[in-house]
Amino acid sequence: MATGTPKRLLLVAATTGYQTKIFAEVARQLGVEVSLATDRCHVLNDPWGDQAIPVRFEALEESAAALAHGRSFDGVVAVGDRPAYLAALAAELLRVPFHPPPAVAAAINKFAARECFRKAGLPVPMYSRVALNEDAEAAASRVQYPCVLKPLSLSASRGVIRANSPQEFVPAFARIRNLLESPDVARLNDPASDHIQVETFLPGREFALEGLVTDGRLHVLALFDKPDPLDGPYFEETIYVSPSREPLSAQEAIIQAAQLAVTALGLHYGPVHAEMRVDGDRVWMLEVAPRPIGGLCAKALVFEDGAPLEELIVRHALGEDVSRACRRDGAAGVMMIPVPRAGIYQGVRDIDRAEVLVDEVIITAKQGQPVLPLPEGNTYLGFLFAYGETASRVEERLRRAYKHLEFEIAETLPVVSRSAVSVRTFG
């Protein structure tokens, strides 16, 4: 980047996790001054000693005004859906390029996104909102089956459940309602949590697209295959592999649909992570999130000269043209290790056997940490990464490595050793 007065970047994130740290490190390596805005303690002064600006995701407009007051930035980056909306509000006040707040609000609300897609002429399933306090049996009688129930604003398939009949719909509805009323969700005070979306189930294979939008135009960075069938009853993602093995015509149709969805939502400037299903020659857009792929998964994307995805996003946020960026030759894949059962994480065995089959094994779960599978859970036990000449070979290596991992999950707090049970995972 150009020398002279350092540019200033506002980084908005809900936590100081791996991806947030990578963004901060990349920016500093580029000579950029970084200010982190995060939802942490608001009583103590700088409790983490990193000079982060405290914000409140349950008071977004107020937090955006506080971020913009007396400050100036050259660019804004967000990690996560709600941080993206706060970033959009702040960017508008700061007069720096980003996605417009109404576009972000629509993108992170499943009902609003469906409305935008429908009005733009994109194919959409039958969908409706059901109030949280509505009688579930009455709602079940109006639905076409199979259907999928979804919270309007949660991400990463959290709370998403397939129902094949009214008898499955009623407990699924109750389960999602309990999730939305749980303390960690309820504290956000999101009006979208007052409803559950119900859609007809869409057949087909799923894909994910990573891109950057400049002045409303989508530049595709990668298209991922999701080789595991995602047919329910829950929709836990596991493997992403790129480049896609689909015929060029199918890839072009996916990219065209993603561009139409970007335009329909009104997304303007910044990263997007799109999800879609393909059934025959029809592309069903599931979502276009106004943020990059989450967490460690970005490690599956490496560009020429070894640049990580986070570097491209920072440079783009500061106005640099990165449209010539290309993925490094070869294939890459990531496997998000699912939580096999609820309990207390104790550890993992045979990790050395998995490490010889892939390029990297990262276990993110900590000993003594409560873990919960989907649909209530929102985390993984860790990640496997593999790089190679072909996507098929990468996928094979990920699956073989995963079969070796043996996770220990305790049913209750580990008071005695007999409380720990070994859970063998299979690909």
C-alpha positions as CSV (number, residue, x, y, z in Angstrom):
1,M,0.0,0.0,0.0
2,A,1.1,3.6,-0.5
3,T,3.4,5.2,2.0
4,G,2.7,8.4,3.8
5,T,0.0,9.0,6.4
6,P,-1.3,5.6,7.6
7,K,-4.8,4.7,6.6
8,R,-7.2,4.0,9.4
9,L,-9.5,0.9,9.5
10,L,-12.5,0.3,11.7
11,L,-12.9,-3.4,12.4
12,V,-16.3,-4.4,13.9
13,A,-16.6,-7.8,15.5
14,A,-18.6,-9.6,18.1
15,T,-15.6,-11.4,19.6
16,T,-11.8,-11.3,19.4
17,G,-11.6,-14.7,17.8
18,Y,-9.2,-16.1,15.2
19,Q,-10.6,-14.2,12.2
20,T,-10.7,-10.9,14.0
21,K,-7.0,-11.3,15.0
22,I,-6.1,-12.2,11.4
23,F,-7.8,-9.1,10.1
24,A,-5.9,-7.0,12.7
25,E,-2.6,-8.6,12.0
26,V,-3.0,-8.2,8.2
27,A,-3.9,-4.6,8.5
28,R,-0.9,-3.8,10.7
29,Q,1.4,-5.6,8.2
30,L,0.0,-3.3,5.5
31,G,0.8,-0.3,7.7
32,V,-2.8,0.4,8.5
33,E,-4.0,1.7,11.9
34,V,-6.7,-0.6,13.3
35,S,-9.5,0.3,15.7
36,L,-11.5,-2.7,17.0
37,A,-15.1,-2.2,17.9
38,T,-16.5,-5.1,19.8
39,D,-19.4,-6.0,22.2
40,R,-17.6,-6.6,25.5
41,C,-17.5,-5.1,28.9
42,H,-18.9,-1.5,28.9
43,V,-18.2,-0.8,32.6
44,L,-14.5,-1.3,32.9
45,N,-12.2,0.9,30.9
46,D,-10.4,-1.1,28.2
47,P,-10.7,-4.5,30.1
48,W,-8.7,-6.4,27.6
49,G,-5.9,-3.9,27.2
50,D,-6.3,-3.6,23.4
51,Q,-7.9,-0.2,23.3
52,A,-11.0,-1.7,21.7
53,I,-14.1,0.6,21.4
54,P,-17.0,-1.0,23.3
55,V,-20.3,-1.2,21.4
56,R,-23.6,-2.9,22.1
57,F,-25.2,-5.1,19.4
58,E,-28.6,-4.7,21.1
59,A,-28.3,-0.9,20.6
60,L,-27.0,-0.7,17.0
61,E,-28.0,2.9,16.0
62,E,-26.6,4.3,19.3
63,S,-23.4,2.4,18.9
64,A,-22.9,3.5,15.3
65,A,-23.4,7.1,16.3
66,A,-20.8,6.7,19.1
67,L,-18.3,5.1,16.6
68,A,-18.6,7.9,14.2
69,H,-18.5,10.8,16.7
70,G,-15.2,12.5,16.6
71,R,-13.5,9.8,14.6
72,S,-12.5,9.3,11.0
73,F,-11.7,6.1,9.1
74,D,-10.7,5.2,5.6
75,G,-12.5,1.9,5.5
76,V,-14.7,-0.5,7.5
77,V,-14.6,-4.3,7.9
78,A,-17.1,-6.5,9.7
79,V,-16.9,-10.0,11.1
80,G,-20.3,-11.6,11.5
81,D,-23.9,-10.6,10.6
82,R,-24.9,-8.2,13.3
83,P,-21.4,-6.6,13.2
84,A,-22.0,-6.1,9.5
85,Y,-25.2,-4.1,10.2
86,L,-23.4,-2.0,12.8
87,A,-20.6,-1.5,10.3
88,A,-23.1,-0.4,7.7
89,L,-24.6,2.2,10.0
90,A,-21.2,3.5,11.0
91,A,-19.9,3.6,7.4
92,E,-22.9,5.6,6.3
93,L,-22.2,8.2,9.1
94,L,-18.4,8.1,8.3
95,R,-19.0,8.4,4.6
96,V,-16.8,5.4,3.7
97,P,-17.8,2.7,1.2
98,F,-19.7,-0.3,2.5
99,H,-23.0,-2.1,2.0
100,P,-26.0,0.2,2.7
101,P,-27.8,-0.4,6.0
102,P,-31.1,-1.4,4.4
103,A,-29.3,-3.9,2.2
104,V,-27.5,-5.5,5.1
105,A,-30.7,-5.5,7.2
106,A,-32.5,-7.4,4.3
107,A,-29.5,-9.8,3.8
108,I,-29.4,-10.9,7.4
109,N,-33.2,-11.4,7.7
110,K,-34.3,-14.6,6.0
111,F,-37.9,-13.3,5.3
112,A,-36.7,-9.9,4.0
113,A,-34.2,-11.6,1.8
114,R,-36.8,-13.9,0.3
115,E,-39.0,-10.9,-0.4
116,C,-36.2,-9.2,-2.2
117,F,-35.4,-12.3,-4.3
118,R,-39.1,-12.8,-5.2
119,K,-39.6,-9.2,-6.3
120,A,-36.4,-9.5,-8.5
121,G,-37.8,-12.6,-10.2
122,L,-35.4,-15.1,-8.6
123,P,-36.9,-18.5,-8.0
124,V,-38.0,-18.9,-4.4
125,P,-39.8,-21.7,-2.4
126,M,-43.2,-21.1,-0.8
127,Y,-42.4,-19.3,2.4
128,S,-44.2,-17.5,5.2
129,R,-43.6,-16.2,8.7
130,V,-45.2,-17.7,11.8
131,A,-45.4,-15.6,15.0
132,L,-43.6,-17.2,17.9
133,N,-46.7,-17.1,20.0
134,E,-48.9,-18.6,17.4
135,D,-50.4,-22.1,17.9
136,A,-48.0,-24.5,16.3
137,E,-50.6,-27.1,15.4
138,A,-52.7,-24.5,13.6
139,A,-49.6,-23.4,11.7
140,A,-48.7,-27.0,10.9
141,S,-52.0,-27.5,9.2
142,R,-51.3,-24.7,6.6
143,V,-47.9,-26.0,5.5
144,Q,-46.9,-28.0,2.4
145,Y,-44.5,-30.8,3.3
146,P,-41.6,-31.5,3.5
147,C,-40.8,-28.0,4.9
148,V,-37.9,-26.3,6.7
149,L,-38.4,-24.1,9.8
150,K,-35.8,-21.4,10.3
151,P,-35.1,-18.6,12.7
152,L,-35.1,-15.3,10.7
153,S,-31.8,-14.0,11.9
154,L,-29.5,-16.8,13.2
155,S,-26.7,-18.0,10.9
156,A,-24.7,-21.2,10.2
157,S,-27.8,-23.4,10.1
158,R,-28.5,-22.8,13.8
159,G,-32.1,-23.6,14.6
160,V,-32.9,-24.9,11.1
161,I,-35.0,-28.0,11.1
162,R,-36.7,-30.0,8.4
163,A,-40.3,-31.4,9.1
164,N,-41.9,-34.0,6.9
165,S,-45.3,-33.9,8.6
166,P,-47.4,-32.0,11.1
167,Q,-46.3,-34.4,13.8
168,E,-42.7,-33.3,13.1
169,F,-43.6,-29.7,12.6
170,V,-45.0,-29.1,16.1
171,P,-41.9,-30.3,18.2
172,A,-39.6,-28.5,15.7
173,F,-41.4,-25.3,16.2
174,A,-41.2,-25.6,20.0
175,R,-37.5,-26.4,19.8
176,I,-36.8,-23.3,17.7
177,R,-39.0,-21.2,20.0
178,N,-37.0,-22.3,23.0
179,L,-33.8,-21.5,21.2
180,L,-35.0,-17.9,20.4
181,E,-36.0,-17.4,24.0
182,S,-32.7,-18.6,25.4
183,P,-30.6,-15.9,27.1
184,D,-27.8,-15.6,24.5
185,V,-30.3,-15.0,21.7
186,A,-32.9,-13.0,23.6
187,R,-30.4,-10.5,24.9
188,L,-29.9,-9.2,21.4
189,N,-33.5,-7.9,21.5
190,D,-33.8,-8.6,17.8
191,P,-37.4,-8.1,16.5
192,A,-36.8,-10.8,14.0
193,S,-36.7,-13.3,16.8
194,D,-40.5,-12.9,17.2
195,H,-41.1,-15.1,14.1
196,I,-40.1,-18.4,12.6
197,Q,-39.8,-18.8,8.8
198,V,-41.4,-21.8,7.2
199,E,-40.3,-22.8,3.6
200,T,-40.9,-25.7,1.4
201,F,-37.9,-27.9,1.3
202,L,-35.6,-27.4,-1.7
203,P,-34.0,-30.5,-3.2
204,G,-30.5,-30.4,-4.8
205,R,-26.9,-30.0,-4.0
206,E,-25.5,-27.1,-2.0
207,F,-22.7,-24.7,-3.0
208,A,-21.0,-21.7,-1.4
209,L,-19.6,-18.7,-3.1
210,E,-17.1,-16.2,-1.7
211,G,-16.8,-12.8,-3.4
212,L,-16.2,-9.1,-3.2
213,V,-18.8,-6.5,-4.4
214,T,-17.6,-3.2,-5.8
215,D,-20.3,-0.6,-6.8
216,G,-22.8,-3.4,-6.8
217,R,-20.8,-5.7,-9.1
218,L,-19.8,-9.2,-7.8
219,H,-16.2,-10.4,-8.2
220,V,-16.1,-14.1,-7.5
221,L,-13.1,-15.2,-5.4
222,A,-14.0,-18.9,-5.0
223,L,-16.9,-21.3,-5.6
224,F,-17.0,-24.2,-3.1
225,D,-18.7,-27.6,-3.6
226,K,-20.4,-29.0,-0.5
227,P,-20.2,-32.7,-1.3
228,D,-22.2,-34.0,1.7
229,P,-25.9,-34.2,1.2
230,L,-27.8,-31.6,3.3
231,D,-31.3,-33.0,3.5
232,G,-32.0,-32.7,7.2
233,P,-33.4,-33.1,9.7
234,Y,-30.6,-30.6,10.6
235,F,-28.3,-28.9,8.2
236,E,-24.8,-29.1,9.7
237,E,-22.2,-28.2,7.1
238,T,-19.0,-30.2,7.1
239,I,-16.9,-30.1,4.0
240,Y,-16.1,-27.2,1.6
241,V,-13.9,-28.0,-1.4
242,S,-12.7,-25.6,-4.1
243,P,-12.5,-25.3,-7.1
244,S,-15.9,-26.6,-7.9
245,R,-16.1,-29.7,-9.9
246,E,-19.4,-28.7,-11.6
247,P,-19.5,-28.1,-15.4
248,L,-18.6,-24.6,-16.5
249,S,-22.2,-24.0,-17.5
250,A,-23.5,-24.8,-14.0
251,Q,-20.8,-22.6,-12.4
252,E,-21.8,-19.7,-14.7
253,A,-25.5,-20.2,-13.7
254,I,-24.6,-20.1,-10.0
255,I,-22.5,-16.9,-10.5
256,Q,-25.3,-15.2,-12.5
257,A,-27.8,-16.1,-9.8
258,A,-25.5,-14.7,-7.1
259,Q,-25.1,-11.5,-8.9
260,L,-28.9,-11.2,-9.3
261,A,-29.3,-11.8,-5.6
262,V,-26.6,-9.1,-4.7
263,T,-28.5,-6.7,-6.9
264,A,-31.9,-7.6,-5.5
265,L,-30.7,-7.0,-1.9
266,G,-28.9,-3.8,-2.9
267,L,-25.5,-4.8,-1.6
268,H,-22.9,-2.3,-2.8
269,Y,-19.4,-2.6,-1.4
270,G,-17.6,-5.3,0.6
271,P,-17.4,-9.1,1.0
272,V,-20.3,-11.5,0.5
273,H,-20.7,-15.1,1.4
274,A,-23.5,-16.7,-0.7
275,E,-25.2,-20.1,-0.3
276,M,-27.3,-21.8,-2.9
277,R,-28.9,-25.1,-4.0
278,V,-28.8,-26.4,-7.5
279,D,-31.5,-28.7,-8.7
280,G,-31.2,-29.6,-12.4
281,D,-30.8,-26.3,-14.2
282,R,-32.4,-24.2,-11.4
283,V,-30.4,-22.3,-8.9
284,W,-32.1,-21.5,-5.6
285,M,-30.4,-18.8,-3.7
286,L,-30.5,-19.5,0.0
287,E,-28.7,-16.4,1.3
288,V,-26.2,-13.7,0.5
289,A,-24.5,-12.8,3.8
290,P,-22.8,-9.3,3.8
291,R,-19.6,-10.7,5.3
292,P,-16.8,-13.1,4.6
293,I,-16.9,-16.8,5.3
294,G,-16.7,-17.3,9.0
295,G,-13.9,-18.2,11.3
296,L,-11.1,-20.6,10.4
297,C,-12.8,-21.6,7.1
298,A,-11.1,-18.7,5.4
299,K,-7.8,-20.6,5.7
300,A,-9.1,-22.8,2.8
301,L,-8.6,-19.7,0.6
302,V,-5.1,-18.7,-0.3
303,F,-4.3,-16.3,-3.1
304,E,-1.2,-15.7,-5.2
305,D,1.8,-14.6,-3.2
306,G,0.3,-16.3,-0.2
307,A,-2.2,-13.6,0.6
308,P,-5.0,-14.7,2.9
309,L,-8.7,-13.8,2.2
310,E,-8.5,-11.2,5.1
311,E,-5.8,-9.3,3.3
312,L,-7.9,-8.9,0.1
313,I,-10.8,-7.7,2.2
314,V,-8.8,-5.1,4.0
315,R,-7.2,-3.8,0.9
316,H,-10.6,-3.6,-0.8
317,A,-12.1,-1.8,2.2
318,L,-9.5,0.8,1.8
319,G,-10.3,1.4,-1.8
320,E,-7.6,-0.7,-3.5
321,D,-8.5,-2.6,-6.7
322,V,-8.1,-6.3,-6.0
323,S,-10.1,-7.6,-9.0
324,R,-7.0,-9.3,-10.4
325,A,-6.5,-11.4,-7.3
326,C,-6.5,-15.1,-8.2
327,R,-6.5,-18.2,-6.0
328,R,-3.3,-20.1,-5.7
329,D,-3.1,-23.0,-8.1
330,G,-4.5,-26.3,-7.0
331,A,-7.4,-27.4,-4.8
332,A,-8.2,-26.7,-1.2
333,G,-10.7,-27.9,1.3
334,V,-11.8,-27.5,4.9
335,M,-13.8,-29.8,7.1
336,M,-15.7,-28.3,10.0
337,I,-15.7,-31.0,12.7
338,P,-19.3,-31.4,14.0
339,V,-20.3,-31.9,17.6
340,P,-21.5,-35.5,17.8
341,R,-23.5,-35.1,21.0
342,A,-24.2,-32.6,23.8
343,G,-21.9,-32.7,26.9
344,I,-18.6,-31.5,28.2
345,Y,-15.6,-31.7,25.8
346,Q,-12.8,-33.8,27.3
347,G,-10.3,-34.3,24.5
348,V,-9.5,-36.1,21.3
349,R,-7.5,-39.2,20.5
350,D,-5.5,-40.3,17.5
351,I,-4.9,-36.7,16.3
352,D,-1.4,-37.7,15.2
353,R,-2.9,-40.3,12.7
354,A,-5.2,-37.6,11.3
355,E,-2.3,-35.1,11.0
356,V,-0.3,-37.3,8.5
357,L,-3.3,-37.3,6.1
358,V,-4.1,-33.6,5.9
359,D,-2.1,-30.4,6.0
360,E,-3.4,-29.1,9.3
361,V,-5.6,-30.2,12.2
362,I,-6.9,-27.4,14.5
363,I,-9.0,-28.4,17.5
364,T,-10.8,-25.3,18.8
365,A,-12.8,-27.0,21.6
366,K,-11.2,-26.6,25.0
367,Q,-11.2,-29.2,27.8
368,G,-14.1,-28.6,30.1
369,Q,-16.1,-26.6,27.5
370,P,-19.8,-27.4,27.1
371,V,-20.6,-28.4,23.5
372,L,-23.9,-28.7,21.8
373,P,-24.8,-30.0,18.4
374,L,-27.2,-28.5,15.9
375,P,-29.8,-27.3,15.8
376,E,-29.2,-25.5,19.2
377,G,-25.4,-25.4,18.9
378,N,-23.3,-22.8,17.1
379,T,-19.8,-24.1,17.2
380,Y,-17.5,-26.9,15.9
381,L,-14.9,-29.0,17.7
382,G,-12.3,-28.0,15.2
383,F,-11.2,-27.9,11.6
384,L,-9.2,-30.0,9.1
385,F,-7.5,-28.4,6.1
386,A,-6.1,-30.1,3.0
387,Y,-4.5,-28.8,-0.1
388,G,-3.7,-30.7,-3.3
389,E,-3.8,-31.0,-7.0
390,T,-7.5,-32.0,-7.3
391,A,-10.7,-31.3,-5.4
392,S,-11.5,-35.0,-5.3
393,R,-8.1,-35.9,-3.7
394,V,-8.6,-33.1,-1.1
395,E,-12.0,-34.4,-0.2
396,E,-10.8,-37.9,0.2
397,R,-7.9,-36.9,2.5
398,L,-10.3,-34.9,4.7
399,R,-12.7,-37.8,5.1
400,R,-9.9,-40.3,5.9
401,A,-8.4,-38.0,8.5
402,Y,-11.8,-37.4,10.1
403,K,-12.4,-41.1,10.6
404,H,-9.3,-41.4,12.8
405,L,-10.4,-38.7,15.3
406,E,-12.0,-40.1,18.4
407,F,-13.6,-37.4,20.6
408,E,-14.4,-37.8,24.3
409,I,-17.5,-36.0,25.5
410,A,-18.7,-36.2,29.1
411,E,-22.4,-36.5,29.7
412,T,-22.2,-34.4,32.8
413,L,-19.5,-32.4,34.6
414,P,-16.5,-34.7,34.8
415,V,-16.6,-35.4,38.6
416,V,-15.2,-39.0,38.2
417,S,-13.5,-40.6,35.2
418,R,-16.4,-43.0,34.6
419,S,-18.6,-40.0,33.5
420,A,-16.6,-39.7,30.3
421,V,-17.8,-41.5,27.3
422,S,-15.9,-42.0,24.1
423,V,-17.7,-40.9,20.9
424,R,-16.3,-42.3,17.7
425,T,-17.0,-40.1,14.7
426,F,-17.4,-41.4,11.2
427,G,-17.3,-39.6,7.8
